[in-house]
Amino acid sequence: MRANKGIVWQYIEHFIGAAKVLPKTSCSTTLGELRNSPELWTSWEAYPGLFFLLGNNQLQYIGRAFSYGGLGTRLRPLHLIPVSPEWDRLVQNPSTEIGIVAFQQEDWHWVPSLELFLIARLGQPYFNRSKTNSSL
């Protein structure tokens, strides 16, 4: 299935409703805006959660962060670690879209469940199945 931003958010909302868990916060922006706006980080960077990247309005990657370190630990160096030419183009492109869902610390266990739910419903995004990103 080719998943765009609207479809991904629909599945996230469905999961949250079915699980009866309230995320701490969520946002949708671009990597360029995220890098240039430190105030965007304050509500979620220390919390566990899930993020997804869209290139050309198609889901390319689903990532997660647990309570140790939080989303900020995963997202701050995202564009600094070279992995493959395709990955580097995606994460260095300021117009790449990113969606973020942060959970309260005590709800960290919903993060891998949401990740697996999205992959089961939407199929594995390109960079989740690629052998070139095994270090991610």
ROMAR-338378 format. One record per atom (N, C-alpha, C): residue number from 0; residue in one letter; atom name; x, y, z. Coordinates in Angstrom, 2 decimals. Example, Ala and Ser with C-alpha at 12.3 -4.5 7.8 and 13.67 -1.06 7.14 Angstrom:
// residues 2
<pt 0, "A", "N", <13.19, -5.69, 7.80>>
<pt 0, "A", "CA", <12.30, -4.50, 7.80>>
<pt 0, "A", "C", <13.20, -3.30, 7.80>>
<pt 1, "S", "N", <12.85, -2.25, 7.08>>
<pt 1, "S", "CA", <13.67, -1.06, 7.14>>
<pt 1, "S", "C", <12.90, 0.03, 7.87>>
//
This chain:
// residues 136
<pt 0, "M", "N", <0.84, -1.18, 0.00>>
<pt 0, "M", "CA", <0.00, 0.00, 0.00>>
<pt 0, "M", "C", <0.89, 1.25, 0.00>>
<pt 1, "R", "N", <0.56, 2.18, -0.84>>
<pt 1, "R", "CA", <1.28, 3.45, -0.86>>
<pt 1, "R", "C", <0.59, 4.37, 0.14>>
<pt 2, "A", "N", <1.30, 4.70, 1.19>>
<pt 2, "A", "CA", <0.69, 5.46, 2.28>>
<pt 2, "A", "C", <1.15, 6.91, 2.26>>
<pt 3, "N", "N", <0.19, 7.82, 2.21>>
<pt 3, "N", "CA", <0.51, 9.24, 2.31>>
<pt 3, "N", "C", <0.26, 9.71, 3.75>>
<pt 4, "K", "N", <0.53, 10.97, 4.01>>
<pt 4, "K", "CA", <0.42, 11.52, 5.36>>
<pt 4, "K", "C", <-0.98, 11.34, 5.94>>
<pt 5, "G", "N", <-2.01, 11.61, 5.16>>
<pt 5, "G", "CA", <-3.37, 11.49, 5.67>>
<pt 5, "G", "C", <-3.71, 10.08, 6.11>>
<pt 6, "I", "N", <-3.30, 9.10, 5.33>>
<pt 6, "I", "CA", <-3.57, 7.70, 5.66>>
<pt 6, "I", "C", <-2.82, 7.30, 6.92>>
<pt 7, "V", "N", <-1.56, 7.70, 7.04>>
<pt 7, "V", "CA", <-0.78, 7.36, 8.23>>
<pt 7, "V", "C", <-1.45, 7.93, 9.48>>
<pt 8, "W", "N", <-1.82, 9.21, 9.44>>
<pt 8, "W", "CA", <-2.48, 9.82, 10.61>>
<pt 8, "W", "C", <-3.81, 9.14, 10.92>>
<pt 9, "Q", "N", <-4.56, 8.71, 9.90>>
<pt 9, "Q", "CA", <-5.82, 8.00, 10.14>>
<pt 9, "Q", "C", <-5.57, 6.72, 10.93>>
<pt 10, "Y", "N", <-4.55, 5.97, 10.54>>
<pt 10, "Y", "CA", <-4.24, 4.73, 11.26>>
<pt 10, "Y", "C", <-3.74, 5.01, 12.67>>
<pt 11, "I", "N", <-2.97, 6.07, 12.84>>
<pt 11, "I", "CA", <-2.52, 6.43, 14.19>>
<pt 11, "I", "C", <-3.73, 6.76, 15.07>>
<pt 12, "E", "N", <-4.64, 7.56, 14.56>>
<pt 12, "E", "CA", <-5.84, 7.91, 15.32>>
<pt 12, "E", "C", <-6.69, 6.68, 15.64>>
<pt 13, "H", "N", <-6.78, 5.76, 14.69>>
<pt 13, "H", "CA", <-7.52, 4.52, 14.93>>
<pt 13, "H", "C", <-6.87, 3.71, 16.07>>
<pt 14, "F", "N", <-5.55, 3.58, 16.03>>
<pt 14, "F", "CA", <-4.83, 2.84, 17.07>>
<pt 14, "F", "C", <-5.04, 3.49, 18.44>>
<pt 15, "I", "N", <-4.88, 4.78, 18.50>>
<pt 15, "I", "CA", <-5.02, 5.50, 19.77>>
<pt 15, "I", "C", <-6.43, 5.34, 20.33>>
<pt 16, "G", "N", <-7.42, 5.40, 19.47>>
<pt 16, "G", "CA", <-8.80, 5.21, 19.91>>
<pt 16, "G", "C", <-9.06, 3.80, 20.40>>
<pt 17, "A", "N", <-8.54, 2.82, 19.69>>
<pt 17, "A", "CA", <-8.75, 1.42, 20.08>>
<pt 17, "A", "C", <-7.99, 1.08, 21.36>>
<pt 18, "A", "N", <-6.80, 1.62, 21.50>>
<pt 18, "A", "CA", <-5.98, 1.33, 22.68>>
<pt 18, "A", "C", <-6.43, 2.14, 23.89>>
<pt 19, "K", "N", <-7.21, 3.17, 23.64>>
<pt 19, "K", "CA", <-7.67, 4.06, 24.72>>
<pt 19, "K", "C", <-6.50, 4.66, 25.49>>
<pt 20, "V", "N", <-5.52, 5.11, 24.73>>
<pt 20, "V", "CA", <-4.36, 5.77, 25.31>>
<pt 20, "V", "C", <-4.27, 7.17, 24.70>>
<pt 21, "L", "N", <-3.99, 8.15, 25.52>>
<pt 21, "L", "CA", <-3.86, 9.51, 25.03>>
<pt 21, "L", "C", <-2.39, 9.86, 24.87>>
<pt 22, "P", "N", <-1.98, 10.23, 23.66>>
<pt 22, "P", "CA", <-0.59, 10.65, 23.51>>
<pt 22, "P", "C", <-0.35, 11.97, 24.24>>
<pt 23, "K", "N", <0.89, 12.20, 24.64>>
<pt 23, "K", "CA", <1.24, 13.47, 25.27>>
<pt 23, "K", "C", <1.03, 14.60, 24.27>>
<pt 24, "T", "N", <1.52, 14.39, 23.06>>
<pt 24, "T", "CA", <1.39, 15.39, 22.01>>
<pt 24, "T", "C", <1.67, 14.75, 20.67>>
<pt 25, "S", "N", <1.33, 15.44, 19.61>>
<pt 25, "S", "CA", <1.68, 15.00, 18.26>>
<pt 25, "S", "C", <1.88, 16.24, 17.40>>
<pt 26, "C", "N", <2.65, 16.07, 16.35>>
<pt 26, "C", "CA", <2.85, 17.20, 15.43>>
<pt 26, "C", "C", <3.24, 16.68, 14.06>>
<pt 27, "S", "N", <3.06, 17.52, 13.09>>
<pt 27, "S", "CA", <3.42, 17.23, 11.72>>
<pt 27, "S", "C", <4.12, 18.48, 11.18>>
<pt 28, "T", "N", <5.31, 18.29, 10.63>>
<pt 28, "T", "CA", <6.09, 19.42, 10.13>>
<pt 28, "T", "C", <7.08, 18.90, 9.09>>
<pt 29, "T", "N", <8.06, 19.70, 8.74>>
<pt 29, "T", "CA", <9.12, 19.26, 7.84>>
<pt 29, "T", "C", <10.43, 19.19, 8.64>>
<pt 30, "L", "N", <11.39, 18.45, 8.11>>
<pt 30, "L", "CA", <12.68, 18.38, 8.79>>
<pt 30, "L", "C", <13.37, 19.75, 8.82>>
<pt 31, "G", "N", <13.18, 20.54, 7.78>>
<pt 31, "G", "CA", <13.77, 21.88, 7.77>>
<pt 31, "G", "C", <13.20, 22.75, 8.87>>
<pt 32, "E", "N", <11.89, 22.73, 9.02>>
<pt 32, "E", "CA", <11.23, 23.51, 10.07>>
<pt 32, "E", "C", <11.66, 23.00, 11.44>>
<pt 33, "L", "N", <11.77, 21.70, 11.58>>
<pt 33, "L", "CA", <12.17, 21.11, 12.85>>
<pt 33, "L", "C", <13.58, 21.55, 13.25>>
<pt 34, "R", "N", <14.48, 21.58, 12.29>>
<pt 34, "R", "CA", <15.87, 21.99, 12.57>>
<pt 34, "R", "C", <15.97, 23.47, 12.89>>
<pt 35, "N", "N", <15.09, 24.28, 12.33>>
<pt 35, "N", "CA", <15.17, 25.72, 12.50>>
<pt 35, "N", "C", <14.29, 26.28, 13.61>>
<pt 36, "S", "N", <13.54, 25.42, 14.28>>
<pt 36, "S", "CA", <12.59, 25.88, 15.30>>
<pt 36, "S", "C", <12.75, 25.09, 16.59>>
<pt 37, "P", "N", <13.69, 25.46, 17.44>>
<pt 37, "P", "CA", <13.91, 24.71, 18.69>>
<pt 37, "P", "C", <12.67, 24.62, 19.57>>
<pt 38, "E", "N", <11.78, 25.59, 19.47>>
<pt 38, "E", "CA", <10.58, 25.56, 20.31>>
<pt 38, "E", "C", <9.66, 24.38, 19.97>>
<pt 39, "L", "N", <9.78, 23.83, 18.76>>
<pt 39, "L", "CA", <8.97, 22.68, 18.39>>
<pt 39, "L", "C", <9.34, 21.43, 19.20>>
<pt 40, "W", "N", <10.57, 21.39, 19.71>>
<pt 40, "W", "CA", <11.07, 20.20, 20.39>>
<pt 40, "W", "C", <10.60, 20.08, 21.84>>
<pt 41, "T", "N", <10.30, 21.17, 22.47>>
<pt 41, "T", "CA", <10.13, 21.17, 23.92>>
<pt 41, "T", "C", <9.00, 20.29, 24.44>>
<pt 42, "S", "N", <7.95, 20.10, 23.67>>
<pt 42, "S", "CA", <6.81, 19.34, 24.18>>
<pt 42, "S", "C", <6.98, 17.82, 24.04>>
<pt 43, "W", "N", <7.98, 17.36, 23.29>>
<pt 43, "W", "CA", <8.08, 15.92, 23.06>>
<pt 43, "W", "C", <9.48, 15.33, 23.09>>
<pt 44, "E", "N", <10.53, 16.11, 23.08>>
<pt 44, "E", "CA", <11.87, 15.54, 22.87>>
<pt 44, "E", "C", <12.33, 14.57, 23.95>>
<pt 45, "A", "N", <11.87, 14.70, 25.18>>
<pt 45, "A", "CA", <12.31, 13.81, 26.26>>
<pt 45, "A", "C", <11.37, 12.62, 26.46>>
<pt 46, "Y", "N", <10.38, 12.47, 25.60>>
<pt 46, "Y", "CA", <9.36, 11.44, 25.79>>
<pt 46, "Y", "C", <9.51, 10.31, 24.78>>
<pt 47, "P", "N", <9.02, 9.12, 25.15>>
<pt 47, "P", "CA", <9.01, 8.02, 24.19>>
<pt 47, "P", "C", <7.97, 8.31, 23.11>>
<pt 48, "G", "N", <8.19, 7.75, 21.94>>
<pt 48, "G", "CA", <7.21, 7.97, 20.89>>
<pt 48, "G", "C", <7.61, 7.37, 19.57>>
<pt 49, "L", "N", <6.84, 7.71, 18.59>>
<pt 49, "L", "CA", <7.01, 7.22, 17.23>>
<pt 49, "L", "C", <7.13, 8.41, 16.29>>
<pt 50, "F", "N", <7.92, 8.24, 15.25>>
<pt 50, "F", "CA", <7.99, 9.26, 14.20>>
<pt 50, "F", "C", <7.97, 8.57, 12.85>>
<pt 51, "F", "N", <7.51, 9.28, 11.86>>
<pt 51, "F", "CA", <7.54, 8.73, 10.51>>
<pt 51, "F", "C", <7.98, 9.82, 9.55>>
<pt 52, "L", "N", <8.66, 9.39, 8.49>>
<pt 52, "L", "CA", <9.17, 10.30, 7.47>>
<pt 52, "L", "C", <8.47, 10.03, 6.15>>
<pt 53, "L", "N", <8.12, 11.12, 5.48>>
<pt 53, "L", "CA", <7.47, 11.03, 4.17>>
<pt 53, "L", "C", <8.32, 11.78, 3.15>>
<pt 54, "G", "N", <8.64, 11.12, 2.08>>
<pt 54, "G", "CA", <9.32, 11.74, 0.94>>
<pt 54, "G", "C", <8.39, 11.64, -0.25>>
<pt 55, "N", "N", <8.24, 12.70, -1.00>>
<pt 55, "N", "CA", <7.30, 12.74, -2.13>>
<pt 55, "N", "C", <5.90, 12.30, -1.70>>
<pt 56, "N", "N", <5.51, 12.72, -0.49>>
<pt 56, "N", "CA", <4.20, 12.44, 0.09>>
<pt 56, "N", "C", <3.92, 10.94, 0.25>>
<pt 57, "Q", "N", <4.98, 10.13, 0.34>>
<pt 57, "Q", "CA", <4.82, 8.70, 0.56>>
<pt 57, "Q", "C", <5.63, 8.29, 1.79>>
<pt 58, "L", "N", <5.08, 7.39, 2.58>>
<pt 58, "L", "CA", <5.74, 6.91, 3.79>>
<pt 58, "L", "C", <7.04, 6.22, 3.42>>
<pt 59, "Q", "N", <8.14, 6.68, 4.04>>
<pt 59, "Q", "CA", <9.46, 6.13, 3.75>>
<pt 59, "Q", "C", <10.08, 5.41, 4.95>>
<pt 60, "Y", "N", <9.72, 5.83, 6.17>>
<pt 60, "Y", "CA", <10.35, 5.26, 7.36>>
<pt 60, "Y", "C", <9.46, 5.46, 8.58>>
<pt 61, "I", "N", <9.43, 4.45, 9.44>>
<pt 61, "I", "CA", <8.79, 4.56, 10.75>>
<pt 61, "I", "C", <9.87, 4.28, 11.78>>
<pt 62, "G", "N", <10.05, 5.19, 12.71>>
<pt 62, "G", "CA", <11.05, 5.03, 13.76>>
<pt 62, "G", "C", <10.41, 5.20, 15.12>>
<pt 63, "R", "N", <11.14, 4.78, 16.16>>
<pt 63, "R", "CA", <10.60, 4.88, 17.51>>
<pt 63, "R", "C", <11.72, 5.24, 18.47>>
<pt 64, "A", "N", <11.30, 5.72, 19.62>>
<pt 64, "A", "CA", <12.23, 6.01, 20.72>>
<pt 64, "A", "C", <11.53, 5.61, 22.00>>
<pt 65, "F", "N", <12.28, 4.99, 22.89>>
<pt 65, "F", "CA", <11.73, 4.57, 24.17>>
<pt 65, "F", "C", <12.01, 5.62, 25.22>>
<pt 66, "S", "N", <11.65, 5.32, 26.44>>
<pt 66, "S", "CA", <11.72, 6.32, 27.51>>
<pt 66, "S", "C", <13.15, 6.74, 27.83>>
<pt 67, "Y", "N", <14.14, 5.88, 27.63>>
<pt 67, "Y", "CA", <15.51, 6.30, 27.86>>
<pt 67, "Y", "C", <15.98, 7.15, 26.68>>
<pt 68, "G", "N", <16.16, 8.40, 26.92>>
<pt 68, "G", "CA", <16.60, 9.31, 25.87>>
<pt 68, "G", "C", <15.48, 10.03, 25.15>>
<pt 69, "G", "N", <14.41, 9.36, 24.86>>
<pt 69, "G", "CA", <13.28, 9.98, 24.21>>
<pt 69, "G", "C", <13.49, 10.27, 22.73>>
<pt 70, "L", "N", <12.49, 10.89, 22.14>>
<pt 70, "L", "CA", <12.50, 11.19, 20.72>>
<pt 70, "L", "C", <13.64, 12.10, 20.30>>
<pt 71, "G", "N", <14.02, 13.02, 21.18>>
<pt 71, "G", "CA", <15.12, 13.92, 20.84>>
<pt 71, "G", "C", <16.42, 13.19, 20.57>>
<pt 72, "T", "N", <16.67, 12.12, 21.32>>
<pt 72, "T", "CA", <17.88, 11.33, 21.13>>
<pt 72, "T", "C", <17.91, 10.70, 19.74>>
<pt 73, "R", "N", <16.76, 10.30, 19.23>>
<pt 73, "R", "CA", <16.69, 9.71, 17.89>>
<pt 73, "R", "C", <16.70, 10.75, 16.78>>
<pt 74, "L", "N", <16.03, 11.89, 17.03>>
<pt 74, "L", "CA", <15.83, 12.83, 15.93>>
<pt 74, "L", "C", <16.93, 13.88, 15.78>>
<pt 75, "R", "N", <17.57, 14.27, 16.85>>
<pt 75, "R", "CA", <18.61, 15.31, 16.71>>
<pt 75, "R", "C", <19.74, 14.89, 15.76>>
<pt 76, "P", "N", <20.28, 13.67, 15.86>>
<pt 76, "P", "CA", <21.37, 13.30, 14.95>>
<pt 76, "P", "C", <20.92, 12.66, 13.64>>
<pt 77, "L", "N", <19.64, 12.65, 13.36>>
<pt 77, "L", "CA", <19.08, 11.93, 12.23>>
<pt 77, "L", "C", <19.81, 12.23, 10.91>>
<pt 78, "H", "N", <20.10, 13.47, 10.66>>
<pt 78, "H", "CA", <20.71, 13.86, 9.38>>
<pt 78, "H", "C", <22.24, 13.84, 9.42>>
<pt 79, "L", "N", <22.81, 13.51, 10.57>>
<pt 79, "L", "CA", <24.26, 13.57, 10.72>>
<pt 79, "L", "C", <24.96, 12.23, 10.51>>
<pt 80, "I", "N", <24.22, 11.14, 10.55>>
<pt 80, "I", "CA", <24.80, 9.80, 10.45>>
<pt 80, "I", "C", <24.60, 9.27, 9.04>>
<pt 81, "P", "N", <25.66, 9.22, 8.24>>
<pt 81, "P", "CA", <25.51, 8.72, 6.87>>
<pt 81, "P", "C", <25.18, 7.22, 6.88>>
<pt 82, "V", "N", <24.19, 6.84, 6.09>>
<pt 82, "V", "CA", <23.76, 5.44, 6.03>>
<pt 82, "V", "C", <23.84, 4.93, 4.60>>
<pt 83, "S", "N", <23.16, 5.60, 3.70>>
<pt 83, "S", "CA", <23.16, 5.25, 2.28>>
<pt 83, "S", "C", <22.83, 6.52, 1.51>>
<pt 84, "P", "N", <23.17, 6.59, 0.23>>
<pt 84, "P", "CA", <22.83, 7.80, -0.52>>
<pt 84, "P", "C", <21.34, 8.14, -0.50>>
<pt 85, "E", "N", <20.47, 7.11, -0.60>>
<pt 85, "E", "CA", <19.03, 7.37, -0.61>>
<pt 85, "E", "C", <18.56, 7.91, 0.75>>
<pt 86, "W", "N", <19.02, 7.28, 1.83>>
<pt 86, "W", "CA", <18.66, 7.71, 3.18>>
<pt 86, "W", "C", <19.16, 9.12, 3.42>>
<pt 87, "D", "N", <20.40, 9.37, 3.07>>
<pt 87, "D", "CA", <20.99, 10.69, 3.29>>
<pt 87, "D", "C", <20.20, 11.77, 2.56>>
<pt 88, "R", "N", <19.77, 11.49, 1.32>>
<pt 88, "R", "CA", <18.95, 12.46, 0.58>>
<pt 88, "R", "C", <17.64, 12.73, 1.32>>
<pt 89, "L", "N", <17.01, 11.68, 1.85>>
<pt 89, "L", "CA", <15.74, 11.83, 2.56>>
<pt 89, "L", "C", <15.90, 12.69, 3.80>>
<pt 90, "V", "N", <16.86, 12.37, 4.66>>
<pt 90, "V", "CA", <16.96, 13.06, 5.95>>
<pt 90, "V", "C", <17.67, 14.40, 5.86>>
<pt 91, "Q", "N", <18.36, 14.66, 4.77>>
<pt 91, "Q", "CA", <18.99, 15.98, 4.61>>
<pt 91, "Q", "C", <18.11, 16.95, 3.82>>
<pt 92, "N", "N", <17.03, 16.47, 3.28>>
<pt 92, "N", "CA", <16.11, 17.31, 2.51>>
<pt 92, "N", "C", <15.21, 18.08, 3.49>>
<pt 93, "P", "N", <15.30, 19.41, 3.51>>
<pt 93, "P", "CA", <14.49, 20.18, 4.45>>
<pt 93, "P", "C", <12.98, 20.07, 4.21>>
<pt 94, "S", "N", <12.57, 19.63, 3.03>>
<pt 94, "S", "CA", <11.13, 19.51, 2.77>>
<pt 94, "S", "C", <10.58, 18.11, 3.09>>
<pt 95, "T", "N", <11.43, 17.19, 3.54>>
<pt 95, "T", "CA", <10.93, 15.88, 3.98>>
<pt 95, "T", "C", <9.98, 16.11, 5.14>>
<pt 96, "E", "N", <8.81, 15.50, 5.06>>
<pt 96, "E", "CA", <7.81, 15.67, 6.11>>
<pt 96, "E", "C", <8.06, 14.66, 7.23>>
<pt 97, "I", "N", <7.75, 15.09, 8.46>>
<pt 97, "I", "CA", <7.88, 14.22, 9.62>>
<pt 97, "I", "C", <6.63, 14.35, 10.47>>
<pt 98, "G", "N", <6.16, 13.21, 10.92>>
<pt 98, "G", "CA", <5.06, 13.15, 11.88>>
<pt 98, "G", "C", <5.60, 12.58, 13.18>>
<pt 99, "I", "N", <5.16, 13.14, 14.30>>
<pt 99, "I", "CA", <5.68, 12.74, 15.61>>
<pt 99, "I", "C", <4.50, 12.51, 16.55>>
<pt 100, "V", "N", <4.54, 11.39, 17.27>>
<pt 100, "V", "CA", <3.55, 11.10, 18.31>>
<pt 100, "V", "C", <4.33, 10.75, 19.57>>
<pt 101, "A", "N", <4.20, 11.57, 20.59>>
<pt 101, "A", "CA", <4.89, 11.34, 21.86>>
<pt 101, "A", "C", <3.91, 10.82, 22.90>>
<pt 102, "F", "N", <4.37, 9.90, 23.72>>
<pt 102, "F", "CA", <3.55, 9.33, 24.78>>
<pt 102, "F", "C", <4.12, 9.70, 26.14>>
<pt 103, "Q", "N", <3.29, 9.65, 27.16>>
<pt 103, "Q", "CA", <3.77, 9.85, 28.53>>
<pt 103, "Q", "C", <4.76, 8.74, 28.84>>
<pt 104, "Q", "N", <5.69, 9.01, 29.76>>
<pt 104, "Q", "CA", <6.72, 8.02, 30.12>>
<pt 104, "Q", "C", <6.10, 6.68, 30.49>>
<pt 105, "E", "N", <5.02, 6.71, 31.27>>
<pt 105, "E", "CA", <4.42, 5.45, 31.74>>
<pt 105, "E", "C", <3.70, 4.69, 30.63>>
<pt 106, "D", "N", <3.52, 5.32, 29.48>>
<pt 106, "D", "CA", <2.85, 4.67, 28.35>>
<pt 106, "D", "C", <3.84, 4.25, 27.25>>
<pt 107, "W", "N", <5.11, 4.15, 27.59>>
<pt 107, "W", "CA", <6.15, 3.83, 26.60>>
<pt 107, "W", "C", <5.86, 2.53, 25.86>>
<pt 108, "H", "N", <5.19, 1.58, 26.52>>
<pt 108, "H", "CA", <4.95, 0.27, 25.91>>
<pt 108, "H", "C", <4.03, 0.34, 24.69>>
<pt 109, "W", "N", <3.31, 1.44, 24.51>>
<pt 109, "W", "CA", <2.46, 1.57, 23.33>>
<pt 109, "W", "C", <3.28, 1.89, 22.07>>
<pt 110, "V", "N", <4.50, 2.35, 22.25>>
<pt 110, "V", "CA", <5.33, 2.77, 21.10>>
<pt 110, "V", "C", <5.60, 1.61, 20.14>>
<pt 111, "P", "N", <6.16, 0.48, 20.60>>
<pt 111, "P", "CA", <6.39, -0.61, 19.64>>
<pt 111, "P", "C", <5.09, -1.20, 19.10>>
<pt 112, "S", "N", <4.04, -1.18, 19.91>>
<pt 112, "S", "CA", <2.74, -1.67, 19.44>>
<pt 112, "S", "C", <2.23, -0.81, 18.28>>
<pt 113, "L", "N", <2.34, 0.51, 18.41>>
<pt 113, "L", "CA", <1.91, 1.41, 17.34>>
<pt 113, "L", "C", <2.77, 1.20, 16.10>>
<pt 114, "E", "N", <4.07, 1.06, 16.28>>
<pt 114, "E", "CA", <4.96, 0.84, 15.14>>
<pt 114, "E", "C", <4.56, -0.43, 14.38>>
<pt 115, "L", "N", <4.38, -1.53, 15.10>>
<pt 115, "L", "CA", <4.00, -2.79, 14.46>>
<pt 115, "L", "C", <2.62, -2.71, 13.82>>
<pt 116, "F", "N", <1.70, -2.01, 14.47>>
<pt 116, "F", "CA", <0.36, -1.82, 13.91>>
<pt 116, "F", "C", <0.45, -1.10, 12.57>>
<pt 117, "L", "N", <1.22, -0.02, 12.51>>
<pt 117, "L", "CA", <1.34, 0.74, 11.26>>
<pt 117, "L", "C", <1.97, -0.10, 10.16>>
<pt 118, "I", "N", <3.02, -0.84, 10.49>>
<pt 118, "I", "CA", <3.68, -1.67, 9.48>>
<pt 118, "I", "C", <2.73, -2.77, 9.00>>
<pt 119, "A", "N", <1.96, -3.36, 9.92>>
<pt 119, "A", "CA", <1.01, -4.41, 9.52>>
<pt 119, "A", "C", <-0.08, -3.86, 8.60>>
<pt 120, "R", "N", <-0.54, -2.64, 8.85>>
<pt 120, "R", "CA", <-1.62, -2.05, 8.06>>
<pt 120, "R", "C", <-1.13, -1.41, 6.77>>
<pt 121, "L", "N", <0.06, -0.80, 6.82>>
<pt 121, "L", "CA", <0.53, -0.01, 5.68>>
<pt 121, "L", "C", <1.62, -0.70, 4.87>>
<pt 122, "G", "N", <2.16, -1.79, 5.39>>
<pt 122, "G", "CA", <3.30, -2.44, 4.75>>
<pt 122, "G", "C", <4.59, -1.79, 5.25>>
<pt 123, "Q", "N", <5.68, -2.50, 5.06>>
<pt 123, "Q", "CA", <6.95, -1.95, 5.53>>
<pt 123, "Q", "C", <7.40, -0.81, 4.63>>
<pt 124, "P", "N", <7.64, 0.35, 5.22>>
<pt 124, "P", "CA", <8.18, 1.45, 4.41>>
<pt 124, "P", "C", <9.55, 1.08, 3.86>>
<pt 125, "Y", "N", <9.94, 1.73, 2.79>>
<pt 125, "Y", "CA", <11.18, 1.41, 2.08>>
<pt 125, "Y", "C", <12.38, 1.30, 3.03>>
<pt 126, "F", "N", <12.58, 2.28, 3.88>>
<pt 126, "F", "CA", <13.77, 2.27, 4.72>>
<pt 126, "F", "C", <13.66, 1.37, 5.94>>
<pt 127, "N", "N", <12.49, 0.85, 6.24>>
<pt 127, "N", "CA", <12.37, -0.14, 7.31>>
<pt 127, "N", "C", <12.75, -1.53, 6.83>>
<pt 128, "R", "N", <12.71, -1.77, 5.53>>
<pt 128, "R", "CA", <13.04, -3.10, 5.02>>
<pt 128, "R", "C", <14.40, -3.14, 4.34>>
<pt 129, "S", "N", <14.98, -1.99, 4.09>>
<pt 129, "S", "CA", <16.24, -1.91, 3.38>>
<pt 129, "S", "C", <17.39, -2.43, 4.25>>
<pt 130, "K", "N", <18.25, -3.21, 3.68>>
<pt 130, "K", "CA", <19.43, -3.71, 4.40>>
<pt 130, "K", "C", <20.43, -2.59, 4.67>>
<pt 131, "T", "N", <20.33, -1.49, 3.95>>
<pt 131, "T", "CA", <21.31, -0.42, 4.09>>
<pt 131, "T", "C", <21.14, 0.38, 5.38>>
<pt 132, "N", "N", <20.01, 0.20, 6.09>>
<pt 132, "N", "CA", <19.79, 1.01, 7.28>>
<pt 132, "N", "C", <19.78, 0.15, 8.56>>
<pt 133, "S", "N", <20.51, -0.93, 8.57>>
<pt 133, "S", "CA", <20.48, -1.82, 9.73>>
<pt 133, "S", "C", <20.97, -1.16, 11.01>>
<pt 134, "S", "N", <21.66, -0.04, 10.90>>
<pt 134, "S", "CA", <22.14, 0.65, 12.11>>
<pt 134, "S", "C", <21.12, 1.62, 12.68>>
<pt 135, "L", "N", <19.97, 1.81, 12.01>>
<pt 135, "L", "CA", <18.98, 2.79, 12.46>>
<pt 135, "L", "C", <18.14, 2.26, 13.58>>
//
